[in-house]
């Protein structure tokens, strides 16, 4: 990518200068012209001298990089906050996160996708909302989940799928979950945040299986959950895995103890939604 050349050209056009005026006698016009086109690399001293000639500081010149870096840090914080409030069904906080995403200056495809995901989950995260969706709306959501644009969105696709898995028929959901398990079982390295999203998908699917009394369908996702690393970030979903395992084995007292502990730990909203 010809970043410096493109930036110099944009700056020159903003200042209303010719290439001769922009070169400012620091380098030849022909050399400068090739810098703009990405054919020549400009030396650091010459580059700084040209900026100085036009009263432009390096900070001003690279301002978009600084903004982008700050935006990425802000986005990471918002993503973590969003996952938490989505799990808690906290509509007020979900909408606050959406407003914060709107404030990010550089709206990259990933940020736009993040906002879309947040709005989608805000509007469909409970059973009643899902039932109100038309067939057309469901098809649009399904298309969005699997539309490929950037690799970063793979994580968000799993987050969305985990939250709106019931938009599919049970048979469709089972096919998707099995496909996800096969894919990530064969992956050598998975990002920590993706592991958390995967564990959430498994738990929501298992919970659905339990509600329908389809216990045989629980074993594969439960085993996948067990194979995930022993990390603090995965503690909550792994505990839920133990809970569902106890239910399947008819260990009702052990399962009840886990519900009580989770309730005391502040997960009452979630506890009230899971199968007993």
PAZAPA-4460 file (N, C-alpha, C; in steps of 0.05 Angstrom, whole numbers, plus 32768, in hexadecimal, padded with zeros to 4 digits):
% residues 276
    n_x    n_y    n_z   ca_x   ca_y   ca_z    c_x    c_y    c_z   seq   type   mol
   8011   7FE8   8000   8000   8000   8000   8011   8019   8000     1      X     A
   800C   802C   7FEE   801B   8045   7FEC   8010   805A   8000     2      X     A
   8013   8054   801A   8007   8065   802E   8012   8082   802E     3      X     A
   802D   8084   8030   803A   809E   8031   8034   80AF   8018     4      X     A
   8037   80A2   8001   8032   80B0   7FE8   8016   80BA   7FE5     5      X     A
   8003   80A9   7FEC   7FE7   80B1   7FEB   7FE1   80C8   7FFF     6      X     A
   7FED   80C6   8017   7FE8   80DB   802B   7FF4   80F5   8022     7      X     A
   800C   80F4   8016   8019   810D   800C   8008   8119   7FF6     8      X     A
   7FFE   8109   7FE5   7FED   8113   7FCF   7FD4   8120   7FDA     9      X     A
   7FC7   8113   7FED   7FAF   811E   7FF9   7FB5   8138   8007    10      X     A
   7FCB   8139   8016   7FD3   8152   8023   7FD8   8168   800F    11      X     A
   7FE6   8162   7FF9   7FEC   8175   7FE5   7FD2   8181   7FD9    12      X     A
   7FBF   816F   7FD4   7FA6   8178   7FC8   7F96   8189   7FDC    13      X     A
   7F98   8182   7FF5   7F8A   8192   800A   7F96   81AE   800C    14      X     A
   7FB1   81AF   8009   7FBF   81C9   800A   7FBD   81D9   7FF0    15      X     A
   7FB3   81CC   7FDB   7FB0   81D9   7FC1   7FCB   81DF   7FB3    16      X     A
   7FDE   81CC   7FB6   7FF9   81D0   7FAC   7FFE   81BF   7F93    17      X     A
   8011   81C7   7F83   801A   81B7   7F6D   802F   81A4   7F78    18      X     A
   8038   8190   7F68   804D   817E   7F71   8067   818E   7F75    19      X     A
   806C   81A2   7F65   8084   81B2   7F68   8084   81C1   7F82    20      X     A
   806D   81CD   7F89   806B   81DB   7FA2   806C   81C8   7FBA    21      X     A
   8061   81B1   7FB7   8061   819E   7FCD   807D   8193   7FD2    22      X     A
   808D   818F   7FBD   80A8   8185   7FC0   80B9   8199   7FCF    23      X     A
   80B2   81B3   7FCC   80BF   81C9   7FDB   80DD   81CA   7FD8    24      X     A
   80E8   81C0   7FC2   8105   81C1   7FBE   8114   81AC   7FCE    25      X     A
   8106   819C   7FDE   8113   8189   7FEF   811C   8171   7FDE    26      X     A
   810B   8168   7FCC   8112   8153   7FB9   8109   815D   7F9E    27      X     A
   8112   8150   7F89   810A   8157   7F6E   80EC   8151   7F6A    28      X     A
   80E0   8160   7F57   80C4   815D   7F52   80BF   8140   7F46    29      X     A
   80D1   8137   7F35   80CD   811D   7F29   80CF   8107   7F3E    30      X     A
   80E0   810A   7F52   80E3   80F7   7F67   80CA   80F7   7F78    31      X     A
   80C1   8110   7F7E   80A9   8113   7F8F   8091   8106   7F82    32      X     A
   808F   810B   7F67   8078   8100   7F58   8077   80E1   7F5B    33      X     A
   808F   80D5   7F5A   8090   80B7   7F5D   808A   80AE   7F79    34      X     A
   808F   80BF   7F8D   8088   80B9   7FA9   806A   80B7   7FAB    35      X     A
   805C   80CB   7F9F   803F   80CB   7FA0   8033   80B2   7F93    36      X     A
   8041   80A8   7F7E   8037   8091   7F6F   8041   8076   7F7B    37      X     A
   8051   8078   7F90   805B   8060   7F9D   8072   8053   7F8F    38      X     A
   807F   8062   7F7D   8096   8057   7F6E   80B0   805D   7F7C    39      X     A
   80B1   8072   7F8D   80C9   8078   7F9C   80C3   8079   7FBA    40      X     A
   80D6   8072   7FCA   80D3   8075   7FE7   80E1   808E   7FF0    41      X     A
   80D3   809E   7FFF   80DF   80B7   8008   80EE   80B3   8022    42      X     A
   8105   80C0   8025   8115   80BE   803E   8107   80CC   8055    43      X     A
   810D   80C4   806D   8100   80D0   8085   8106   80EE   8087    44      X     A
   811F   80F5   8083   8127   8111   8086   8119   8123   8071    45      X     A
   8119   8119   8058   810B   8128   8043   80ED   812A   8048    46      X     A
   80E2   8115   8052   80C5   8115   8058   80BE   8129   806D    47      X     A
   80CE   8129   8083   80CA   813C   8099   80CE   8159   8090    48      X     A
   80E2   815D   807E   80E8   8178   8074   80D1   8183   8063    49      X     A
   80C5   8171   8053   80AE   817A   8042   8096   8181   8054    50      X     A
   8091   8171   8069   807B   8178   807B   8080   8193   8089    51      X     A
   8099   8197   8091   80A1   81B0   809F   809D   81C7   808D    52      X     A
   80A3   81C4   8073   80A0   81DA   8060   8083   81E3   805D    53      X     A
   8071   81D1   8063   8054   81D8   8061   8046   81DA   807C    54      X     A
   8056   81DD   8091   804C   81E0   80AC   8039   81CA   80B5    55      X     A
   8040   81B1   80AD   8031   819A   80B5   8042   8188   80C7    56      X     A
   8037   8181   80DE   8047   8171   80F1   8042   8153   80EA    57      X     A
   8056   8142   80F1   8052   8125   80ED   8039   811B   80FA    58      X     A
   8032   8126   8112   801A   811D   8120   8001   8123   810F    59      X     A
   8000   813A   8103   7FEA   8141   80F2   7FE8   8130   80DA    60      X     A
   8000   812A   80CF   8001   811A   80B6   7FF7   80FD   80BB    61      X     A
   7FFE   80F2   80D3   7FF7   80D6   80D9   7FDF   80D5   80EC    62      X     A
   7FCF   80EA   80EC   7FB9   80EC   80FF   7FA5   80D5   80FB    63      X     A
   7FA0   80CC   80E2   7F8D   80B7   80DE   7F96   809C   80EA    64      X     A
   7FB0   8098   80EB   7FBB   807F   80F8   7FB6   8080   8115    65      X     A
   7FBA   8098   8122   7FB6   809B   813E   7F98   8097   8145    66      X     A
   7F87   80A3   8134   7F6A   80A0   8138   7F62   8083   8136    67      X     A
   7F6D   8075   8121   7F66   8059   811D   7F6F   8048   8134    68      X     A
   7F87   804D   813F   7F91   803E   8156   7F7F   8041   816E    69      X     A
   7F78   805B   8173   7F66   8061   818A   7F4B   8054   8186    70      X     A
   7F41   8054   816E   7F27   8049   8168   7F27   802A   816C    71      X     A
   7F3D   801D   8165   7F3F   8000   8168   7F3F   7FF9   8186    72      X     A
   7F4D   8009   8196   7F4E   8004   81B3   7F31   8008   81BE    73      X     A
   7F24   801D   81B5   7F08   8022   81BE   7EF6   800B   81B6    74      X     A
   7EF9   8002   819D   7EE8   7FEC   8192   7EEC   7FD3   81A3    75      X     A
   7F04   7FCC   81AA   7F09   7FB4   81B9   7EFB   7FB5   81D4    76      X     A
   7EFB   7FCC   81E0   7EED   7FD0   81FA   7ECF   7FCD   81F7    77      X     A
   7EC5   7FD9   81E1   7EA8   7FD7   81DC   7E9F   7FBB   81D6    78      X     A
   7EB0   7FAC   81C7   7EA9   7F90   81C1   7EA6   7F80   81DA    79      X     A
   7EB9   7F83   81EC   7EB8   7F74   8206   7EA0   7F7C   8216    80      X     A
   7E9A   7F96   8216   7E83   7FA0   8225   7E69   7F95   8219    81      X     A
   7E68   7F95   81FE   7E50   7F8D   81F0   7E4A   7F6F   81F5    82      X     A
   7E5E   7F5E   81F5   7E5A   7F42   81FA   7E4E   7F3D   8216    83      X     A
   7E58   7F4D   8229   7E4F   7F4A   8244   7E31   7F52   8247    84      X     A
   7E2A   7F6A   823C   7E0F   7F74   823F   7DFB   7F64   822E    85      X     A
   7E05   7F58   8218   7DF3   7F47   8207   7DEC   7F2E   8217    86      X     A
   7E00   7F23   8225   7DFB   7F0B   8235   7DE7   7F11   824B    87      X     A
   7DE8   7F29   8256   7DD6   7F31   826C   7DBB   7F3A   8262    88      X     A
   7DB7   7F3B   8248   7D9D   7F46   823C   7D99   7F63   8245    89      X     A
   7DAE   7F72   8247   7DAC   7F8E   8250   7DA8   7FA0   8238    90      X     A
   7D8F   7FA5   8231   7D88   7FB4   8219   7D93   7FD1   821A    91      X     A
   7D91   7FDD   8232   7D9A   7FF9   8235   7DB8   7FFB   822F    92      X     A
   7DC8   7FE9   823A   7DE5   7FEA   8236   7DEC   7FE2   8219    93      X     A
   7DDD   7FCF   820D   7DE2   7FC8   81F2   7DDF   7FE0   81E0    94      X     A
   7DCA   7FF0   81E4   7DC5   8008   81D4   7DDA   801E   81D9    95      X     A
   7DE5   801F   81F1   7DFA   8031   81F7   7E14   802A   81E8    96      X     A
   7E19   8010   81E6   7E30   8007   81D7   7E2D   800E   81B9    97      X     A
   7E15   800B   81AF   7E10   8013   8192   7E16   8030   818E    98      X     A
   7E0D   8041   81A1   7E12   805E   819E   7E30   8064   819F    99      X     A
   7E3F   8055   81B0   7E5C   8059   81B2   7E6A   8050   8198   100      X     A
   7E60   803B   818B   7E6B   8032   8172   7E66   8047   815C   101      X     A
   7E4F   8055   815E   7E49   806A   814A   7E5D   8081   814C   102      X     A
   7E68   8085   8164   7E7A   809C   8168   7E96   8097   815E   103      X     A
   7E9D   807E   8158   7EB8   8079   814D   7EBC   8086   8132   104      X     A
   7ED1   8095   812F   7ED5   80A7   8118   7ED8   8098   80FE   105      X     A
   7EEA   8084   80FD   7EEE   8075   80E4   7EDD   805C   80E5   106      X     A
   7EC8   805D   80D5   7EB4   8047   80D4   7EBE   8031   80C0   107      X     A
   7ECF   8020   80CA   7EDA   800A   80BA   7EC3   7FF5   80B5   108      X     A
   7EC7   7FE3   80A2   7EB3   7FCD   809E   7EAE   7FBD   80B7   109      X     A
   7EC4   7FB9   80C7   7EC1   7FA9   80E0   7EB0   7FB8   80F4   110      X     A
   7EB4   7FD2   80F6   7EA4   7FE2   8109   7E86   7FE2   8101   111      X     A
   7E82   7FE5   80E6   7E67   7FE5   80DC   7E59   7FCA   80E2   112      X     A
   7E69   7FB5   80DE   7E5E   7F9A   80E4   7E58   7F97   8102   113      X     A
   7E6A   7FA3   8113   7E66   7FA1   8130   7E4C   7FAF   8138   114      X     A
   7E47   7FC6   812C   7E2E   7FD5   8132   7E16   7FC5   8129   115      X     A
   7E18   7FB9   8112   7E02   7FA9   8107   7DFC   7F91   8119   116      X     A
   7E12   7F84   8123   7E0F   7F6E   8135   7E02   7F76   814F   117      X     A
   7E0B   7F8D   815A   7E00   7F96   8173   7DE2   7F9C   8170   118      X     A
   7DDB   7FAA   815B   7DBE   7FB0   8156   7DAE   7F97   8152   119      X     A
   7DB9   7F84   8144   7DAB   7F6B   813F   7DA6   7F5C   8159   120      X     A
   7DBA   7F5A   816A   7DB7   7F4B   8183   7DA4   7F5B   8196   121      X     A
   7DA6   7F75   8195   7D94   7F86   81A6   7D77   7F81   819F   122      X     A
   7D72   7F7C   8186   7D56   7F79   817D   7D4B   7F5C   817D   123      X     A
   7D5E   7F49   8180   7D55   7F2D   817C   7D5E   7F1A   8192   124      X     A
   7D69   7F24   81A8   7D75   7F12   81BB   7D62   7F02   81CC   125      X     A
   7D48   7F09   81CC   7D36   7EF8   81DC   7D23   7EE9   81CA   126      X     A
   7D16   7ED5   81D5   7D04   7EC3   81C5   7CED   7ED2   81B8   127      X     A
   7CE1   7EE5   81C7   7CCA   7EF4   81BC   7CD2   7F04   81A4   128      X     A
   7CE9   7F10   81A5   7CF2   7F20   818E   7CF7   7F0F   8176   129      X     A
   7D03   7EF8   817A   7D09   7EE5   8164   7CEF   7EDC   8157   130      X     A
   7CDA   7ED7   8167   7CC1   7ECE   815C   7CB3   7EE3   814B   131      X     A
   7CB9   7EFD   8150   7CAD   7F12   8141   7CBA   7F17   8126   132      X     A
   7CD1   7F0B   8121   7CDF   7F0F   8108   7CD0   7F01   80F1   133      X     A
   7CCF   7F0E   80DA   7CC3   7F02   80C3   7CD7   7EF0   80B6   134      X     A
   7CCD   7EDF   80A3   7CDF   7ECD   8095   7CF4   7EDD   8086   135      X     A
   7CEC   7EF3   807A   7CFE   7F04   806B   7D14   7F0F   807D   136      X     A
   7D0D   7F18   8094   7D20   7F23   80A7   7D34   7F0E   80B0   137      X     A
   7D29   7EF6   80B5   7D3B   7EE0   80BD   7D4F   7ED9   80A7   138      X     A
   7D46   7ED9   808F   7D58   7ED3   8078   7D6D   7EE8   8075   139      X     A
   7D66   7F02   807A   7D79   7F18   8078   7D8F   7F15   808E   140      X     A
   7D86   7F0D   80A6   7D99   7F09   80BC   7DAC   7EF2   80B6   141      X     A
   7DA1   7EDC   80AC   7DB1   7EC5   80A5   7DC6   7ECC   8090   142      X     A
   7DBE   7EDC   807C   7DD0   7EE4   8067   7DE6   7EF5   8072   143      X     A
   7DDF   7F07   8085   7DF3   7F19   8090   7E08   7F0A   80A0   144      X     A
   7DFF   7EF5   80AF   7E12   7EE6   80C0   7E28   7ED9   80B0   145      X     A
   7E21   7ECF   8098   7E35   7EC0   8088   7E3F   7ED0   8070   146      X     A
   7E3A   7EEA   806F   7E45   7EFA   805A   7E63   7F00   8060   147      X     A
   7E74   7EF8   804E   7E91   7EFB   8053   7E9B   7F16   804A   148      X     A
   7EA8   7F25   805C   7EB5   7F3E   8053   7ED0   7F40   8060   149      X     A
   7ED2   7F3E   807A   7EED   7F3F   8087   7EF0   7F28   809A   150      X     A
   7F08   7F1E   809E   7F0D   7F08   80B0   7F06   7F0F   80CD   151      X     A
   7F09   7F29   80D4   7F03   7F31   80EF   7EE6   7F2A   80F7   152      X     A
   7ED4   7F2B   80E3   7EB8   7F27   80E8   7EB1   7F0A   80EF   153      X     A
   7EC3   7EF8   80EB   7EBE   7EDC   80F2   7EB7   7ED9   8110   154      X     A
   7EC4   7EE8   8120   7EBF   7EE8   813D   7EA2   7EF1   8142   155      X     A
   7E9B   7F07   8135   7E80   7F13   813A   7E6A   7F00   812F   156      X     A
   7E70   7EF2   811A   7E5C   7EE0   810F   7E55   7ECA   8124   157      X     A
   7E69   7EC1   8132   7E64   7EAD   8147   7E55   7EB9   815E   158      X     A
   7E5B   7ED2   8165   7E4D   7EE0   817A   7E2F   7EE3   8173   159      X     A
   7E2A   7EEB   815A   7E0F   7EEF   8151   7E00   7ED4   8150   160      X     A
   7E0D   7EC0   8145   7E01   7EA5   8143   7DFA   7E9B   815F   161      X     A
   7E0C   7EA0   8172   7E07   7E97   818E   7DEE   7EA4   8199   162      X     A
   7DE9   7EBD   8192   7DD3   7ECC   819D   7DB9   7EC8   818F   163      X     A
   7DBA   7EC1   8175   7DA1   7EBE   8166   7D9E   7EA3   8159   164      X     A
   7DAA   7E8E   8166   7DAA   7E73   815C   7D8E   7E69   8156   165      X     A
   7D7B   7E73   8166   7D5F   7E69   8163   7D50   7E76   814B   166      X     A
   7D5E   7E86   813C   7D52   7E90   8124   7D50   7E7A   810F   167      X     A
   7D60   7E65   8113   7D61   7E4E   8102   7D4E   7E39   810D   168      X     A
   7D47   7E25   80FC   7D39   7E0E   8106   7D4E   7DFE   8116   169      X     A
   7D45   7DEC   8127   7D58   7DDD   8138   7D6B   7DCD   8126   170      X     A
   7D60   7DC2   8110   7D70   7DB2   80FE   7D86   7DC3   80F1   171      X     A
   7D7F   7DDB   80E9   7D93   7DED   80DD   7DA8   7DF5   80F1   172      X     A
   7D9F   7DFB   8109   7DB1   7E03   811E   7DC5   7DEC   8125   173      X     A
   7DBB   7DD4   8125   7DCC   7DBD   812B   7DE1   7DBA   8115   174      X     A
   7DD9   7DBD   80FC   7DEC   7DBB   80E6   7E02   7DD1   80E9   175      X     A
   7DFA   7DE9   80F0   7E0D   7DFF   80F2   7E20   7DFA   810A   176      X     A
   7E16   7DF2   8120   7E27   7DED   8138   7E3B   7DD7   8132   177      X     A
   7E32   7DC2   8125   7E44   7DAC   811F   7E5A   7DB5   810C   178      X     A
   7E53   7DC7   80F9   7E66   7DD2   80E6   7E7B   7DE3   80F5   179      X     A
   7E72   7DF3   8108   7E84   7E04   8118   7E97   7DF3   8128   180      X     A
   7E8C   7DDE   8134   7E9D   7DCC   8144   7EB3   7DBF   8133   181      X     A
   7EAB   7DB5   811B   7EBF   7DA9   8109   7ED4   7DBD   8101   182      X     A
   7ECC   7DD5   80FB   7EDF   7DE9   80F2   7EF3   7DF0   8107   183      X     A
   7EE9   7DF5   811F   7EFB   7DFF   8134   7F0A   7DE9   8143   184      X     A
   7F00   7DD0   8141   7F0F   7DBA   814B   7F28   7DB5   813C   185      X     A
   7F28   7DBC   8122   7F3F   7DB8   8111   7F51   7DD1   810F   186      X     A
   7F49   7DE6   811D   7F5A   7DFF   811C   7F70   7DFC   8131   187      X     A
   7F88   7E03   8128   7FA0   7E01   813A   7FA0   7E17   814F   188      X     A
   7F98   7E2F   8147   7F98   7E45   815A   7F7E   7E55   8157   189      X     A
   7F71   7E5A   816D   7F58   7E6A   816E   7F5C   7E81   8181   190      X     A
   7F54   7E99   8179   7F56   7EB0   818B   7F45   7EAC   81A4   191      X     A
   7F4E   7EB7   81BA   7F40   7EB4   81D4   7F23   7EBE   81D2   192      X     A
   7F1F   7ED5   81C5   7F04   7EE0   81C4   7EF2   7ECE   81B3   193      X     A
   7EFE   7EC1   819F   7EEE   7EAF   818E   7EE7   7E96   819E   194      X     A
   7EF9   7E8D   81B0   7EF3   7E76   81C1   7EDB   7E7D   81D3   195      X     A
   7EDA   7E95   81DD   7EC4   7E9D   81EF   7EAA   7E9D   81DF   196      X     A
   7EAB   7EA8   81C6   7E93   7EA9   81B6   7E8A   7E8C   81AF   197      X     A
   7E9D   7E7B   81A9   7E96   7E5F   81A3   7E89   7E51   81BB   198      X     A
   7E94   7E56   81D3   7E88   7E4A   81EB   7E6C   7E54   81EF   199      X     A
   7E67   7E6D   81E9   7E4C   7E79   81EC   7E38   7E6C   81D9   200      X     A
   7E42   7E67   81C0   7E31   7E59   81AC   7E2A   7E3D   81B6   201      X     A
   7E3D   7E2F   81C0   7E38   7E13   81C9   7E24   7E13   81E0   202      X     A
   7E27   7E25   81F3   7E15   7E26   820A   7DF8   7E2C   8201   203      X     A
   7DF5   7E40   81F0   7DDA   7E47   81E7   7DCD   7E31   81D7   204      X     A
   7DDD   7E22   81C7   7DD2   7E0C   81B8   7DCB   7DF5   81CB   205      X     A
   7DDC   7DEF   81DE   7DD7   7DD9   81F2   7DBE   7DE0   8202   206      X     A
   7DBB   7DF9   820A   7DA3   7E01   8219   7D8A   7DFC   8209   207      X     A
   7D8B   7E02   81EF   7D74   7DFD   81DE   7D6E   7DDF   81DC   208      X     A
   7D83   7DCF   81D9   7D80   7DB2   81D9   7D72   7DA8   81F2   209      X     A
   7D7B   7DB3   8209   7D6F   7DAA   8223   7D52   7DB1   8224   210      X     A
   7D4B   7DC9   821B   7D2F   7DD1   821B   7D1D   7DBF   820A   211      X     A
   7D29   7DB5   81F4   7D1A   7DA4   81E2   7D1B   7D86   81EA   212      X     A
   7D2B   7D80   81FE   7D2E   7D65   8207   7D40   7D54   81F5   213      X     A
   7D50   7D62   81E4   7D61   7D53   81D1   7D7D   7D50   81DD   214      X     A
   7D7F   7D40   81F2   7D98   7D3D   8201   7DAF   7D32   81F1   215      X     A
   7DA8   7D20   81DE   7DBE   7D14   81CE   7DCD   7D28   81BE   216      X     A
   7DC0   7D3F   81B8   7DCD   7D53   81A8   7DE1   7D64   81B9   217      X     A
   7DE0   7D61   81D3   7DF1   7D71   81E5   7E0E   7D68   81E6   218      X     A
   7E12   7D4E   81E2   7E2D   7D43   81E8   7E43   7D4F   81D7   219      X     A
   7E3F   7D53   81BD   7E54   7D5D   81AC   7E5C   7D79   81B3   220      X     A
   7E49   7D8C   81B6   7E51   7DA7   81BF   7E5C   7DA8   81DB   221      X     A
   7E53   7D97   81ED   7E5E   7D96   8208   7E7B   7D8C   8208   222      X     A
   7E80   7D79   81F7   7E9C   7D6F   81F5   7EAE   7D84   81E8   223      X     A
   7EA3   7D93   81D5   7EB3   7DA9   81C9   7EB9   7DBE   81DE   224      X     A
   7EA5   7DC4   81EE   7EA9   7DD7   8204   7EBF   7DCE   8217   225      X     A
   7EBF   7DB5   821D   7ED4   7DA9   8230   7EF0   7DAC   8223   226      X     A
   7EF1   7DA9   8209   7F0B   7DAA   81FB   7F17   7DC6   81F9   227      X     A
   7F06   7DDA   81FE   7F11   7DF6   81FD   7F24   7DFA   8215   228      X     A
   7F38   7E0B   8212   7F4C   7E0F   8227   7F41   7E17   8242   229      X     A
   7F50   7E11   8256   7F48   7E18   8272   7F51   7E35   8276   230      X     A
   7F40   7E48   826F   7F46   7E65   8272   7F30   7E72   8283   231      X     A
   7F38   7E88   8290   7F26   7E97   82A0   7F0E   7EA1   8290   232      X     A
   7F14   7EAA   8277   7EFF   7EB5   8266   7EEA   7EA0   825F   233      X     A
   7EF1   7E87   8261   7EDE   7E72   825A   7ED1   7E65   8273   234      X     A
   7ED8   7E6F   828B   7ECE   7E63   82A3   7EB0   7E62   82A5   235      X     A
   7EA2   7E77   829E   7E85   7E78   82A0   7E78   7E63   828E   236      X     A
   7E80   7E62   8275   7E73   7E4E   8263   7E7B   7E32   826A   237      X     A
   7E93   7E2E   8274   7E9B   7E13   827C   7E8B   7E0A   8294   238      X     A
   7E85   7E1C   82A7   7E74   7E16   82BE   7E58   7E0E   82B4   239      X     A
   7E4E   7E1D   82A0   7E34   7E17   8295   7E34   7DFB   8288   240      X     A
   7E4B   7DF5   827C   7E4E   7DDA   8270   7E4C   7DC5   8285   241      X     A
   7E58   7DC9   829C   7E56   7DB6   82B3   7E39   7DB4   82BC   242      X     A
   7E2B   7DCB   82BD   7E0F   7DCC   82C5   7DFE   7DBA   82B3   243      X     A
   7E01   7DBE   8299   7DF1   7DAE   8286   7DF9   7D91   8287   244      X     A
   7E12   7D8C   828B   7E1B   7D70   828E   7E0E   7D63   82A5   245      X     A
   7E0C   7D71   82BC   7DFF   7D66   82D4   7DE1   7D61   82CF   246      X     A
   7DD4   7D73   82C0   7DB8   7D6F   82BA   7DB4   7D55   82A9   247      X     A
   7DC5   7D52   8295   7DC3   7D3A   8284   7DC7   7D21   8294   248      X     A
   7DD9   7D22   82A8   7DE0   7D0A   82B8   7DCC   7D07   82D0   249      X     A
   7DB8   7D19   82D0   7DA4   7D18   82E5   7DAF   7D1F   8301   250      X     A
   7DC5   7D2F   8301   7DD0   7D38   831B   7DC4   7D53   8322   251      X     A
   7DAB   7D52   832A   7D9B   7D6A   832E   7DA6   7D7C   8345   252      X     A
   7DAF   7D70   835A   7DB9   7D80   8370   7DD3   7D8F   8369   253      X     A
   7DE5   7D81   835A   7DFD   7D8F   8351   7DF6   7DA6   833E   254      X     A
   7DE3   7DA1   832C   7DDB   7DB6   8319   7DCE   7DCD   8328   255      X     A
   7DBE   7DC7   833C   7DB2   7DDD   834C   7DC7   7DEE   835A   256      X     A
   7DDB   7DE1   8364   7DF1   7DF0   8372   7DFF   7E04   835F   257      X     A
   7E03   7DFB   8346   7E0F   7E0C   8332   7DFD   7E24   832C   258      X     A
   7DE3   7E20   832A   7DD0   7E36   8325   7DD2   7E4A   833C   259      X     A
   7DD2   7E40   8354   7DD3   7E52   836C   7DED   7E63   836B   260      X     A
   7E04   7E56   8365   7E1D   7E64   8365   7E1D   7E7A   834F   261      X     A
   7E13   7E73   8337   7E12   7E87   8321   7DFF   7E9E   8328   262      X     A
   7DE9   7E97   8335   7DD6   7EAC   833D   7DE3   7EBF   8351   263      X     A
   7DF1   7EB5   8364   7DFF   7EC5   8378   7E15   7ED6   836B   264      X     A
   7E21   7ECB   8355   7E37   7ED9   8348   7E2D   7EF0   8336   265      X     A
   7E12   7EF3   8334   7E08   7F09   8324   7DFE   7F02   8308   266      X     A
   7DFB   7EE8   8304   7DF1   7EDE   82E9   7DD4   7ED6   82EA   267      X     A
   7DC4   7EE3   82FB   7DA8   7EDB   82FE   7D98   7EDC   82E4   268      X     A
   7D9D   7EF1   82D4   7D8E   7EF4   82BB   7D93   7EDC   82A9   269      X     A
   7DAC   7ED4   82A7   7DB3   7EBE   8296   7DA9   7EA3   82A2   270      X     A
   7DAC   7EA0   82BC   7DA4   7E88   82CA   7D86   7E83   82C5   271      X     A
   7D76   7E98   82C6   7D59   7E95   82C3   7D51   7E8C   82A6   272      X     A
   7D64   7E8E   8293   7D5E   7E86   8278   7D66   7E6A   8271   273      X     A
   7D77   7E5E   8281   7D81   7E44   827A   7D6F   7E2E   8284   274      X     A
   7D70   7E17   8275   7D5F   7E00   827C   7D65   7DF5   8297   275      X     A
   7D50   7DEA   82A4   7D53   7DDE   82BF   7D51   7DC0   82BD   276      X     A
***
